[in-house]
Structures are given as C-alpha cells and as structure tokens.
C-alpha cells in the first residue's frame, strides 16, 4: 500500500484545525486587542475629537498606541500561545486522532513536520495581523486625532523590528509549550507554567539573566521599541533561535514516541 503524501497530510491538518478554538484565538487576538485599545484612546480623547484643539508633543506611536497595545501583547501572548499549543494536542487526544492517523500508511515524521508547518503558519499569520492592524490603527488616528501628530513620525522600521523579534521569540516559546503539551495531557501544567513564566519575567526585569528566559520575549521587544532600536538580530534573538532548534528536536522525539 502506498504511503499518504505530505501534501495530503498537510491538507488534513488544515481541515482538522478549522474549528479549533486555540487557532481562532491566535488569529483574532490582535484584532480584539487593537480594537479595544483604539476604543479606549478615542473615548479618552473624545473632547479633543470634538474641538480639535489638542496638541501632543511626544511620539504618539511610542507613548500612546505602543504603550497600551504592546504591554497587552507582553502579558497575554505567552499565555495565549500555551493555550494554542495545548489545543492542538488536546484535539488529537480527545478524538483518538493519533490512533486513527497512525493506523493509516503514513510516515510519522511527515505528520510531525506537517503539524510543525501548520503551527509556524498560524503564529506567522497572528503576528502579521497584529503588525498590519497596528500600522492601520496609527494611520487612522492621524485623521481622527490630527493633533496627536501620528503623521509626523515615520516609525515603520522600528515597528517592523518589534514584530520581527516578537515572532522569533514567540516561535521559541511555541516550541517549548508544544513540548510541554506533548509531555503532559493536563491543561493546567503547560498553561500554568506559561502564566508563571510570564509573571516572573514581569517582576524580574532587572535580573541580569532575564534575557535567557523565553517568556520575556514581549518585554524584551517592548524595551527595544521604547529605545527605538534598529537592531533586528541581537544576542537575545540568537538565544531564541537556539531554543527553537533544540525544542524542535525535543518535540520530534516526543512525537515519535506517542503511545496510541
């Protein structure tokens, strides 16, 4: 019997996740955050919208829009990634997906790499949506609140670097959480560890070894944004790339040894 092709496996993965709650949370999360922050800013500036007399002397991308949106990303993205990774594994465990899949003439390695590709794509789509919505939000504010002077600052490079470094860090975090989700079938353990790691990084920002903790990605990217950094790859990104490679191998090992 001929083995099922990689394309067929990948297509089946897309089919399975179409109703997955974790996937849709990852995709709609940036939209919900951006809309929520925009409504808050507009409500706070409602008087200025009416009389149009307000002036703002600092970079609004940095001190208004980025200040709110990126802090929410720093706190919520790691936790959301943990829920997303667990949902992908839980979907298989609940529906006996692994048992049904591995009874077919299918290569486990191809299944793993198909799942890995889907995981990377969902994260990429989520970060790209967040990036585009952030720019769209700022450009819209330049018309609604011209006194805030969004149009006077070209912050595209800094914003791109922020989201680029955020994507690298989220992938590292995602592989760690996927390994935990393969290792533990309980929702509490992987998601609880993500919450603890995020809270610890929020508190221990001055610790000299904080850059070696992958759950710090949101705060590290935010600090670079505040500093208007133009450095895309630093030691922190190299550390995250090492995490990515190591945990891809760990996930591969755990996946091949799934008991059905």
PyMOL commands that set and color helices and strands:
alter all, ss='L'
color gray80, all
select helices_A, chain A and resi 6-19+21-44+46-51+60-94+97-102+108-144+146-148+150-152+156-183+187-203+210-212+214-226+235-256
alter helices_A, ss='H'
color red, helices_A
deselect
rebuild
show_as cartoon
